[in-house]
Amino acid sequence: MLAVVLAAQFMALLDVFIVNVAVPTIGTELHASGAQLQLVVAGYAITYSVLLITGARLGDLLGHRRVYLAGLTLFTAASLACGLAQGTGELIAFRLAQGAGSALMIPQVLSLIQRNFSGEARARALGVYSAVLATGAAAGQVLGGVLVSADLFGTGWRPVFLVNVPVGVVLLALGARVLPRDDARAQERSHRLDLPGLVLLGAAVSLLTVPLVLGREEGWPLWSWLSLAAAALFFAVFCAYESRLARHGGTPLIAPRVLRHPGIGLAVFRVTAVMAVNGGFLFTLTLHVQGGLDYSALRAGLTFAPTAVVFGLVGLTWRRWPASWQRALIPLGFALSALSMCGVGLALRDGREAGLWLYAAFAGVGVGLALGFSPTLTRALATVRPEDAADAGGLLATVTQLGQLIGVAAFGTLFLNRLESLGAPGAYTSSDALLVCMFALAATAATGAVSGLVRRRR
């Protein structure tokens, strides 16, 4: 069961980043404008982010197995449609559908783990879950580069979507056999869906997500800032409504006790920080190696292999390390990330490559981010009650995605603005912009190191 649900989790996360290195080819073949290419990349992230909490609640009410299989079906069908799309409009629509399928599927993974594992087995399963969750982004860059460069049967960019189809079909067949049956009482609870809460949260996340993914390319116009301000207002209204609903005996979209659970608030901050650093690192480095150093799609993708591999290995093994180290892992991870980000920037300064030193810095980034992310997520969720698994899983999955978007928007804007201020594009100016971003990423990771010193309330 764990292998099936995590394979689908990994496949869905790949699609957040796998398209990045295929964008130039898509633009050429479909004659897409810059705005259209933005929506091809961002459409998935928009519906995915907006509907994650909704998917978590639907799983709790209608049954995790049922909603998981429905989401996997939608994701697989949308992947096939993306791979066969004949125009940019079709591709954008199907990317939105892909994101919706992921939003239904992803929250059920954590809920199924929480409800079917306990004690030490649950902690181990959560460790694997966190490793899969955070390696998907870097692995997407690698796989995207490999598939685009291979140009299988002259299909160009299409395999980055079509690769999901056979995997999805196999997972659907296996999932129908190995996933535990849903509680028969789930359908009886479907009338408790908090529709006003869904509308308020959906509006808030939409108002936050859309300017984050589109504002940078548009030059941060007035509407983007108004949208961000409106998002803050809608989040405040949502919180007030949910608190009032809980006080009057209703069933809020996110149970207030989940937010009050020891460690959840701190985990939200740490996960946001580490995923913002991760997203900003991957995005700005991609811009540099493909734009400044003229790497091919394959070479650009393989650049991220050391980070992805080390992240996965550390995420799977950190719990076996000496007990005396465990308390220090989170601040150590953030501190190592900060130092390694500086190392990457310095190794690539002046438009040069630094060989083994660069890859050592990449590995340091992977180790540091893994130590900042995996123990945080595992410890926060290990003691969450099974009945709160959907709420906690949806919340942290949403924070993970929003952290990535914030990192891409903030550090991507910093990189491009610095590049523009330096004048003529080239390897030297691109490396200068990257160095500034790496220092900014290091400073962000340092705040995570400070938060790692805060002990969780018992």
Number of C-alpha atoms within 10 A of each C-alpha: 16 16 11 17 25 21 16 24 23 21 20 27 23 24 27 22 26 26 24 21 29 23 18 14 16 20 17 10 13 15 13 19 11 13 11 17 21 17 22 27 22 25 26 25 28 25 24 28 26 27 24 29 28 27 27 32 28 23 25 27 21 21 21 30 24 17 24 30 22 16 23 27 21 20 29 27 20 26 28 20 21 26 20 15 17 12 14 21 15 14 25 22 18 24 29 21 24 30 29 26 31 32 31 29 31 29 33 31 25 28 24 22 22 25 16 15 16 15 9 10 12 19 20 17 21 25 25 21 24 22 25 24 23 25 25 23 24 28 26 27 31 25 22 29 26 19 24 25 18 16 13 12 7 8 13 17 26 23 23 25 22 19 16 22 20 12 14 22 15 11 21 19 12 14 20 13 11 13 19 14 12 16 14 10 11 15 13 11 13 16 10 13 18 18 13 14 21 20 13 20 24 23 18 24 22 20 23 27 25 21 21 25 21 18 18 19 17 12 11 14 12 9 11 20 16 12 19 20 14 16 22 15 12 21 19 15 16 22 17 11 16 23 16 13 17 16 12 9 8 14 15 24 24 25 18 15 11 18 15 10 17 18 21 23 14 18 24 21 15 27 26 25 30 30 26 27 32 25 26 29 24 20 21 23 24 22 19 24 23 16 15 19 20 14 15 16 27 19 16 24 28 20 21 23 21 20 26 28 17 21 27 24 16 20 29 21 13 17 17 8 11 8 9 8 12 14 13 14 23 27 23 23 27 33 26 25 35 28 21 24 28 22 24 26 22 22 21 24 20 15 19 13 14 13 10 10 15 18 19 16 24 24 22 25 32 32 27 30 32 32 27 30 27 30 24 22 22 21 18 21 26 19 17 19 14 19 12 18 25 30 27 27 24 25 20 23 24 22 23 22 24 25 25 26 25 22 26 25 22 16 24 24 20 20 25 19 14 18 20 14 10 15 9 11 12 16 20 19 22 29 26 22 24 32 23 17 27 28 19 19 25 24 19 18 30 22 18 27 25 14 18 24 13 10 10 14 9 6
